[in-house]
Amino acid sequence: MTLLAQLAALVAIVSTAIVYGADAFFALVQRPALARVDDATLTAVMGNVHRVADRRMPAPGIIGIIAAAVAAVLAALAGRPTAAATAGAAFVLLAVWILLYLRISAPINRKLTAAAAAHETPADARALQQNWDRIIAPRAILQGLAVLALGLSLIS
């Protein structure tokens, strides 16, 4: 049972790290870079990035959260309470991340994707991006903490 819990934690780490890496990149690199472009470029770039990302990123995100839950349950069944608690904490962090994404980021993604597909620049493109930007650092922090918690579950 312990080995299965550890394998689930490893799957969760790898999957979550994909999303963490993307969010960290956006927070550290893309956000300040996009602040230097005009609204039409911002709309075209972010609309197309979201079009692709919103299709491809759910898989690692879903795998990560399910694997974190499985790791927590299996660690508990194996009598490893600390590992269960840290994997469970990762699950909670990932659940909060999903809520932030669904409530704040996803609606903005859809607006920018639709505008880019129509080759239009919304009058509020910069405000949309600023609202998206304000949540990317907390998203990256949540993902990073989840990866850390999952790593701790392996050594607990």
JOPE-V453252 format. One record per backbone hydrogen bond with DSSP energy under -1.0 kcal/mol. CO is the residue of the C=O (numbers start at 1). NH is the residue of the N-H. E is the energy in kcal/mol with one decimal. If there is no record, write none. Layout:
co->CO nh->NH e->E
co->CO nh->NH e->E
This chain:
co->1 nh->5 e->-2.3
co->2 nh->6 e->-2.4
co->3 nh->7 e->-2.6
co->4 nh->8 e->-2.5
co->5 nh->9 e->-2.2
co->6 nh->10 e->-2.4
co->7 nh->11 e->-2.4
co->8 nh->12 e->-2.5
co->9 nh->13 e->-2.6
co->10 nh->14 e->-2.5
co->11 nh->15 e->-2.5
co->12 nh->16 e->-2.8
co->13 nh->17 e->-2.6
co->14 nh->18 e->-1.2
co->15 nh->19 e->-1.2
co->16 nh->20 e->-3.0
co->17 nh->21 e->-2.7
co->18 nh->22 e->-1.8
co->19 nh->23 e->-2.7
co->20 nh->24 e->-3.1
co->21 nh->25 e->-2.3
co->22 nh->26 e->-2.4
co->23 nh->27 e->-2.5
co->24 nh->28 e->-2.8
co->25 nh->29 e->-3.0
co->25 nh->30 e->-1.6
co->26 nh->31 e->-2.7
co->29 nh->33 e->-1.9
co->30 nh->34 e->-3.0
co->31 nh->35 e->-1.1
co->33 nh->36 e->-1.5
co->34 nh->37 e->-1.5
co->38 nh->42 e->-2.5
co->39 nh->43 e->-2.5
co->40 nh->44 e->-2.4
co->41 nh->45 e->-3.0
co->42 nh->46 e->-2.6
co->43 nh->47 e->-2.3
co->44 nh->48 e->-1.7
co->45 nh->49 e->-2.6
co->46 nh->50 e->-2.9
co->47 nh->51 e->-1.8
co->48 nh->52 e->-1.9
co->49 nh->53 e->-3.2
co->50 nh->54 e->-2.7
co->52 nh->55 e->-1.1
co->52 nh->56 e->-1.9
co->53 nh->57 e->-3.1
co->57 nh->61 e->-1.8
co->58 nh->62 e->-3.2
co->59 nh->63 e->-2.6
co->60 nh->64 e->-2.5
co->61 nh->65 e->-2.1
co->62 nh->66 e->-2.4
co->63 nh->67 e->-2.7
co->64 nh->68 e->-2.1
co->65 nh->69 e->-2.0
co->66 nh->70 e->-2.6
co->67 nh->71 e->-2.7
co->68 nh->72 e->-2.2
co->69 nh->73 e->-2.5
co->70 nh->74 e->-3.0
co->71 nh->75 e->-2.3
co->72 nh->76 e->-2.1
co->73 nh->77 e->-2.5
co->74 nh->78 e->-1.7
co->75 nh->80 e->-2.8
co->76 nh->79 e->-1.5
co->80 nh->84 e->-2.5
co->81 nh->85 e->-2.4
co->82 nh->86 e->-2.5
co->83 nh->87 e->-2.5
co->84 nh->88 e->-2.4
co->85 nh->89 e->-2.4
co->86 nh->90 e->-2.0
co->87 nh->91 e->-2.1
co->88 nh->92 e->-2.2
co->89 nh->93 e->-2.6
co->90 nh->94 e->-2.6
co->91 nh->95 e->-2.2
co->92 nh->96 e->-2.4
co->93 nh->97 e->-2.2
co->94 nh->98 e->-2.3
co->95 nh->99 e->-2.0
co->96 nh->100 e->-2.4
co->97 nh->101 e->-2.8
co->98 nh->102 e->-3.1
co->99 nh->103 e->-2.5
co->100 nh->104 e->-2.3
co->100 nh->105 e->-1.3
co->101 nh->106 e->-3.5
co->104 nh->108 e->-1.0
co->105 nh->109 e->-2.8
co->106 nh->110 e->-2.5
co->107 nh->111 e->-1.8
co->108 nh->112 e->-2.6
co->109 nh->113 e->-2.6
co->110 nh->114 e->-2.5
co->111 nh->115 e->-2.2
co->112 nh->116 e->-2.4
co->113 nh->117 e->-2.4
co->114 nh->118 e->-1.8
co->115 nh->120 e->-3.0
co->116 nh->119 e->-1.1
co->122 nh->125 e->-1.8
co->124 nh->128 e->-2.9
co->125 nh->129 e->-2.4
co->126 nh->130 e->-2.4
co->127 nh->131 e->-2.3
co->128 nh->132 e->-2.1
co->129 nh->133 e->-3.1
co->130 nh->134 e->-1.9
co->132 nh->135 e->-1.1
co->135 nh->139 e->-2.0
co->136 nh->140 e->-2.5
co->137 nh->141 e->-2.5
co->138 nh->142 e->-2.5
co->139 nh->143 e->-2.3
co->140 nh->144 e->-2.8
co->141 nh->145 e->-2.8
co->142 nh->146 e->-2.0
co->143 nh->147 e->-2.4
co->144 nh->148 e->-2.3
co->145 nh->149 e->-2.8
co->146 nh->150 e->-2.5
co->147 nh->151 e->-2.3
co->148 nh->152 e->-2.5
co->149 nh->153 e->-1.8
